Amino acid sequence: MKTDTQLKHDVTAELKWDSSVNENDIGVEVKDGIVTLSGHVGKYSEKWAAECAAQKVPGVKALAIEMDVKLSGSNNRNDTDIARTAKSVLEWTTNWPKDQVKVMVEKGWITLSGQLDFEYERQLALSNVRHLMGVTGVSNQITLKPFLSTNSVKSVIDAALKRRALTDSQEIVVTVDGDKVNLSGVVHSWSEREMVSDSVRNTPGVSEVSDNITVAY
């Protein structure tokens, strides 16, 4: 187990290694494995990058954020301008219906809401707005459409296997818990296992897949 001194050294080194972060703007303190990041950064994307960098370090038990975003000069924008830009960026970079995702901005903080089909779409929306000039934070409140069932997931697997002219899915067991899917059972090759898992992962409404399928040669 790492000591607090080792953790502080490793987190500081990770921040220094990340080119999107100015480590001189960020203070690092560690107590009982809990890392606290403090200081002022010039844009939200740098704050985000610092948080991600610290979370990558093995041994970090928890992360406390005491950083804030202090905009200056041309980085300051009014909420109306930020909202208009965020809405336009989402329309330019995505192919879901125009009003599928709602944008609200208060004091530079963007809140995204609405419903989408896939988890990667939620993450894409977040990624596309957090780098915008004038943004001080982002809350991603987009939800996934809740229409998963064991039968619907099983149908996706059957269709995928049929497209590849592979065996049927009788030996694959599907368990659905909300937006999470657990797969178990037996397939006959690694490629078949990967194809089944990928098919389920890309099913609308699925946010997490636990793949416990075994391969019988």
C-alpha contacts under 8 A as a table, 3 or more apart, distances in Angstrom:
res1	aa1	res2	aa2	distance
1	M	59	G	7.10
2	K	5	T	7.97
2	K	6	Q	5.87
2	K	7	L	6.31
2	K	59	G	6.37
3	T	6	Q	5.18
3	T	7	L	6.27
3	T	33	G	7.60
4	D	7	L	5.02
4	D	8	K	6.11
4	D	30	V	5.54
4	D	31	K	6.04
4	D	32	D	6.48
4	D	33	G	5.96
5	T	8	K	5.18
5	T	9	H	6.27
5	T	30	V	7.46
6	Q	9	H	5.09
6	Q	10	D	6.17
7	L	10	D	5.05
7	L	11	V	6.03
7	L	30	V	7.09
7	L	33	G	7.33
7	L	57	V	7.85
7	L	59	G	7.07
7	L	60	V	7.17
8	K	11	V	5.25
8	K	12	T	6.02
8	K	28	V	6.51
8	K	29	E	6.51
8	K	30	V	5.99
8	K	35	V	7.71
9	H	12	T	5.23
9	H	13	A	6.10
10	D	13	A	5.03
10	D	14	E	6.14
10	D	57	V	6.80
11	V	14	E	5.04
11	V	15	L	6.24
11	V	28	V	7.59
11	V	53	A	7.49
11	V	54	A	5.50
11	V	57	V	6.31
12	T	15	L	5.16
12	T	16	K	6.19
12	T	23	E	7.33
12	T	28	V	6.88
13	A	16	K	5.01
13	A	17	W	6.11
14	E	17	W	5.06
14	E	18	D	6.35
14	E	53	A	6.02
14	E	54	A	6.95
14	E	57	V	7.52
15	L	18	D	5.32
15	L	21	V	6.33
15	L	22	N	7.58
15	L	23	E	5.62
15	L	50	A	6.36
15	L	53	A	6.12
15	L	54	A	7.24
16	K	19	S	7.27
16	K	21	V	7.15
16	K	22	N	7.16
16	K	23	E	5.43
18	D	21	V	5.69
18	D	49	A	7.96
18	D	53	A	7.34
19	S	22	N	7.43
20	S	46	E	6.15
20	S	49	A	6.75
21	V	46	E	5.50
21	V	47	K	7.87
21	V	49	A	6.62
21	V	50	A	6.31
22	N	25	D	5.80
22	N	26	I	7.34
22	N	46	E	7.91
23	E	26	I	5.32
23	E	27	G	7.88
24	N	27	G	7.67
25	D	39	G	5.91
25	D	40	H	6.12
25	D	41	V	6.29
26	I	37	L	6.46
26	I	38	S	5.63
26	I	39	G	4.92
26	I	40	H	6.92
26	I	41	V	7.64
26	I	67	M	7.59
27	G	36	T	7.90
27	G	37	L	5.58
27	G	38	S	4.92
27	G	39	G	5.88
28	V	35	V	6.93
28	V	36	T	5.82
28	V	37	L	5.00
28	V	38	S	6.65
29	E	35	V	5.80
29	E	36	T	5.15
29	E	37	L	6.73
30	V	33	G	6.08
30	V	34	I	5.49
30	V	35	V	4.52
30	V	36	T	6.21
31	K	34	I	5.34
31	K	35	V	6.77
33	G	59	G	6.91
33	G	60	V	5.52
33	G	61	K	5.29
33	G	62	A	7.06
34	I	60	V	6.26
34	I	61	K	5.46
34	I	62	A	4.80
34	I	63	L	5.84
34	I	64	A	7.30
35	V	54	A	7.97
35	V	60	V	6.76
35	V	61	K	7.73
35	V	62	A	6.28
35	V	63	L	4.94
35	V	64	A	6.09
36	T	63	L	5.93
36	T	64	A	4.57
36	T	65	I	5.90
36	T	66	E	6.95
37	L	63	L	7.68
37	L	64	A	6.36
37	L	65	I	5.20
37	L	66	E	5.75
37	L	67	M	6.22
38	S	65	I	6.47
38	S	66	E	4.51
38	S	67	M	4.36
38	S	68	D	7.77
39	G	66	E	6.90
39	G	67	M	4.78
39	G	68	D	6.64
40	H	67	M	5.58
40	H	68	D	5.13
40	H	69	V	5.78
40	H	70	K	6.23
41	V	44	Y	7.45
41	V	46	E	6.70
41	V	47	K	6.54
41	V	67	M	7.25
41	V	68	D	6.43
41	V	69	V	5.06
41	V	70	K	6.06
42	G	46	E	7.41
42	G	69	V	5.68
42	G	70	K	5.31
42	G	71	L	5.44
42	G	72	S	7.30
43	K	46	E	5.66
43	K	47	K	6.88
43	K	69	V	5.71
43	K	70	K	7.06
43	K	71	L	6.57
43	K	133	M	7.50
43	K	134	G	7.31
43	K	135	V	7.02
43	K	136	T	6.73
44	Y	47	K	5.05
44	Y	48	W	6.21
44	Y	69	V	6.03
44	Y	130	R	6.76
44	Y	131	H	7.03
44	Y	135	V	6.02
44	Y	136	T	5.12
44	Y	137	G	5.90
45	S	48	W	5.02
45	S	49	A	6.10
45	S	130	R	5.97
45	S	131	H	5.29
46	E	49	A	5.01
46	E	50	A	6.15
47	K	50	A	5.16
47	K	51	E	6.34
47	K	67	M	7.20
47	K	68	D	7.73
47	K	69	V	7.37
48	W	51	E	5.20
48	W	52	C	6.29
49	A	52	C	5.12
49	A	53	A	6.06
50	A	53	A	5.07
50	A	54	A	6.26
51	E	54	A	5.33
51	E	55	Q	6.30
51	E	63	L	7.95
51	E	65	I	7.82
52	C	55	Q	5.14
52	C	56	K	6.44
53	A	56	K	5.35
53	A	57	V	7.19
54	A	57	V	5.66
54	A	60	V	7.78
54	A	63	L	7.77
55	Q	58	P	7.86
55	Q	60	V	6.85
55	Q	63	L	7.43
57	V	60	V	6.20
60	V	63	L	7.41
69	V	136	T	5.68
70	K	136	T	7.96
71	L	75	N	5.60
71	L	76	N	5.69
71	L	134	G	6.85
72	S	75	N	5.50
72	S	76	N	5.92
73	G	76	N	6.02
74	S	77	R	7.52
75	N	133	M	5.64
75	N	134	G	5.09
76	N	133	M	7.64
76	N	134	G	5.20
77	R	81	D	6.47
77	R	82	I	6.66
77	R	108	G	7.73
77	R	133	M	7.56
77	R	134	G	5.27
78	N	81	D	5.49
78	N	82	I	6.46
78	N	107	K	7.75
78	N	108	G	7.34
78	N	134	G	7.88
79	D	82	I	5.07
79	D	83	A	6.01
79	D	105	V	5.63
79	D	106	E	6.20
79	D	107	K	6.30
79	D	108	G	5.82
80	T	83	A	5.15
80	T	84	R	6.12
80	T	105	V	7.56
81	D	84	R	5.19
81	D	85	T	6.18
82	I	85	T	5.16
82	I	86	A	6.03
82	I	105	V	7.22
82	I	108	G	7.22
82	I	132	L	7.75
82	I	133	M	7.78
82	I	134	G	6.90
82	I	135	V	7.33
83	A	86	A	5.13
83	A	87	K	6.10
83	A	103	V	6.44
83	A	104	M	6.59
83	A	105	V	5.92
83	A	110	I	7.71
84	R	87	K	5.28
84	R	88	S	6.24
85	T	88	S	5.11
85	T	89	V	6.09
86	A	89	V	5.15
86	A	90	L	6.26
86	A	103	V	7.31
86	A	129	V	5.83
86	A	132	L	7.51
87	K	90	L	5.31
87	K	91	E	6.34
87	K	103	V	6.63
88	S	91	E	5.10
88	S	92	W	6.14
89	V	92	W	5.10
89	V	93	T	6.06
89	V	128	N	7.00
89	V	129	V	7.39
90	L	93	T	5.37
90	L	94	T	5.84
90	L	125	A	6.66
90	L	128	N	6.91
90	L	129	V	7.78
91	E	94	T	5.73
91	E	95	N	7.30
91	E	98	K	6.40
93	T	128	N	7.87
96	W	100	Q	6.69
97	P	100	Q	5.35
98	K	101	V	7.55
99	D	102	K	6.54
100	Q	114	G	5.91
100	Q	115	Q	6.46
100	Q	116	L	7.16
101	V	112	L	6.63
101	V	113	S	5.70
101	V	114	G	4.76
101	V	115	Q	6.83
101	V	116	L	7.89
101	V	142	I	7.37
102	K	112	L	5.68
102	K	113	S	5.10
102	K	114	G	5.88
103	V	110	I	6.78
103	V	111	T	5.92
103	V	112	L	5.01
103	V	113	S	6.72
104	M	110	I	5.67
104	M	111	T	5.09
104	M	112	L	6.59
105	V	108	G	5.92
105	V	109	W	5.33
105	V	110	I	4.49
105	V	111	T	6.25
106	E	109	W	5.19
106	E	110	I	6.74
107	K	136	T	7.69
108	G	134	G	6.11
108	G	135	V	4.81
108	G	136	T	5.06
108	G	137	G	6.92
109	W	135	V	5.96
109	W	136	T	5.20
109	W	137	G	4.60
109	W	138	V	5.67
109	W	139	S	7.73
110	I	135	V	7.07
110	I	136	T	7.87
110	I	137	G	6.19
110	I	138	V	4.70
110	I	139	S	6.28
111	T	138	V	5.77
111	T	139	S	4.71
111	T	140	N	6.11
111	T	141	Q	6.93
112	L	126	L	7.88
112	L	138	V	7.62
112	L	139	S	6.25
112	L	140	N	5.08
112	L	141	Q	5.53
112	L	142	I	6.06
113	S	140	N	6.75
113	S	141	Q	4.79
113	S	142	I	4.34
113	S	143	T	7.36
114	G	141	Q	7.34
114	G	142	I	4.92
114	G	143	T	6.33
115	Q	142	I	5.52
115	Q	143	T	4.83
115	Q	144	L	5.36
115	Q	145	K	5.99
116	L	119	E	7.81
116	L	121	E	6.79
116	L	122	R	6.97
116	L	142	I	7.09
116	L	143	T	6.42
116	L	144	L	5.07
116	L	145	K	6.08
117	D	121	E	7.37
117	D	144	L	5.52
117	D	145	K	5.65
117	D	204	P	4.65
117	D	205	G	5.31
118	F	121	E	5.32
118	F	122	R	6.85
118	F	144	L	6.52
118	F	202	N	7.18
118	F	203	T	7.43
118	F	204	P	5.34
118	F	205	G	5.74
118	F	206	V	6.62
118	F	207	S	7.03
119	E	122	R	5.14
119	E	123	Q	6.48
119	E	144	L	7.09
119	E	205	G	7.54
119	E	206	V	7.06
119	E	207	S	5.31
120	Y	123	Q	5.08
120	Y	124	L	6.03
121	E	124	L	4.91
121	E	125	A	6.21
122	R	125	A	5.35
122	R	126	L	6.49
122	R	140	N	7.68
122	R	142	I	6.38
122	R	143	T	7.78
123	Q	126	L	5.12
123	Q	127	S	6.07
124	L	127	S	5.04
124	L	128	N	6.06
125	A	128	N	5.28
125	A	129	V	6.67
126	L	129	V	5.67
126	L	130	R	6.20
126	L	138	V	7.41
126	L	140	N	6.52
127	S	130	R	5.66
127	S	131	H	7.35
128	N	131	H	6.81
128	N	132	L	7.92
129	V	132	L	5.53
129	V	138	V	7.98
130	R	135	V	6.75
130	R	137	G	7.22
130	R	138	V	6.45
131	H	135	V	7.41
132	L	135	V	5.92
135	V	138	V	7.69
144	L	179	D	7.97
144	L	205	G	5.40
144	L	206	V	7.91
144	L	207	S	7.95
145	K	204	P	7.41
145	K	205	G	5.34
146	P	178	G	7.29
146	P	179	D	6.91
146	P	205	G	5.87
147	F	205	G	6.55
148	L	152	S	6.48
148	L	153	V	7.09
148	L	176	V	7.33
148	L	178	G	7.11
148	L	179	D	6.71
148	L	204	P	7.85
148	L	205	G	6.23
148	L	206	V	7.44
149	S	152	S	5.21
149	S	153	V	6.32
149	S	176	V	6.31
150	T	153	V	5.31
150	T	154	K	6.05
150	T	174	V	6.17
150	T	175	T	6.22
150	T	176	V	5.69
151	N	154	K	4.97
151	N	155	S	6.10
152	S	155	S	5.07
152	S	156	V	6.43
153	V	156	V	5.09
153	V	157	I	6.46
153	V	174	V	7.42
153	V	200	V	6.61
153	V	203	T	7.41
154	K	157	I	5.12
154	K	158	D	6.19
154	K	169	S	7.72
154	K	174	V	6.85
155	S	158	D	5.02
155	S	159	A	6.11
156	V	159	A	5.23
156	V	160	A	6.20
156	V	199	S	6.87
156	V	200	V	6.87
156	V	203	T	7.42
157	I	160	A	5.10
157	I	161	L	6.16
157	I	169	S	6.86
157	I	196	V	5.95
157	I	199	S	6.62
157	I	200	V	6.94
158	D	161	L	5.25
158	D	162	K	6.08
158	D	168	D	6.40
158	D	169	S	5.95
159	A	162	K	5.08
159	A	163	R	6.22
160	A	163	R	5.24
160	A	164	R	6.61
160	A	195	M	7.58
160	A	196	V	7.12
160	A	199	S	6.78
161	L	164	R	5.23
161	L	165	A	6.11
161	L	166	L	5.12
161	L	167	T	6.57
161	L	168	D	6.55
161	L	169	S	7.54
161	L	196	V	7.59
162	K	165	A	4.83
162	K	166	L	6.05
162	K	167	T	7.65
162	K	168	D	7.45
163	R	166	L	7.75
166	L	192	E	7.97
168	D	171	E	7.87
169	S	172	I	5.29
170	Q	173	V	7.75
171	E	185	G	5.49
171	E	186	V	5.55
171	E	187	V	7.12
172	I	183	L	6.99
172	I	184	S	5.90
172	I	185	G	4.52
172	I	186	V	6.00
172	I	187	V	7.37
172	I	213	I	7.49
173	V	183	L	5.81
173	V	184	S	5.06
173	V	185	G	5.45
174	V	181	V	6.98
174	V	182	N	5.91
174	V	183	L	5.04
174	V	184	S	6.71
175	T	181	V	5.73
175	T	182	N	5.04
175	T	183	L	6.62
176	V	179	D	7.17
176	V	180	K	5.92
176	V	181	V	4.65
176	V	182	N	6.44
177	D	180	K	5.16
177	D	181	V	6.29
179	D	205	G	5.89
179	D	206	V	4.91
179	D	207	S	5.59
179	D	208	E	6.89
180	K	206	V	5.97
180	K	207	S	5.99
180	K	208	E	4.84
180	K	209	V	5.99
180	K	210	S	7.87
181	V	200	V	7.98
181	V	206	V	7.08
181	V	208	E	6.35
181	V	209	V	4.94
181	V	210	S	6.28
182	N	209	V	5.88
182	N	210	S	4.70
182	N	211	D	6.21
182	N	212	N	7.34
183	L	197	S	7.85
183	L	209	V	7.45
183	L	210	S	6.11
183	L	211	D	4.99
183	L	212	N	5.55
183	L	213	I	6.01
184	S	211	D	6.62
184	S	212	N	4.69
184	S	213	I	4.26
184	S	214	T	7.23
185	G	212	N	7.36
185	G	213	I	5.03
185	G	214	T	6.26
186	V	213	I	5.63
186	V	214	T	4.98
186	V	215	V	5.71
186	V	216	A	6.44
187	V	190	W	7.89
187	V	192	E	6.55
187	V	193	R	6.23
187	V	213	I	7.09
187	V	214	T	6.44
187	V	215	V	5.11
187	V	216	A	6.15
188	H	192	E	6.81
188	H	193	R	7.87
188	H	215	V	5.39
188	H	216	A	5.09
188	H	217	Y	5.61
189	S	192	E	5.21
189	S	193	R	6.41
189	S	215	V	5.70
189	S	216	A	7.04
189	S	217	Y	6.68
190	W	193	R	5.01
190	W	194	E	6.15
190	W	215	V	6.48
191	S	194	E	5.12
191	S	195	M	6.03
192	E	195	M	5.07
192	E	196	V	6.18
193	R	196	V	5.25
193	R	197	S	6.20
193	R	213	I	6.84
193	R	214	T	7.87
193	R	215	V	7.36
194	E	197	S	5.12
194	E	198	D	5.96
195	M	198	D	5.19
195	M	199	S	6.03
196	V	199	S	5.18
196	V	200	V	6.33
197	S	200	V	5.28
197	S	201	R	6.08
197	S	209	V	7.44
197	S	211	D	6.64
198	D	201	R	4.94
198	D	202	N	6.23
199	S	202	N	5.33
199	S	203	T	6.48
200	V	203	T	5.08
200	V	206	V	7.41
200	V	209	V	7.43
201	R	206	V	6.19
201	R	207	S	7.44
201	R	208	E	7.11
201	R	209	V	6.20
202	N	206	V	7.14
203	T	206	V	5.80
206	V	209	V	7.41
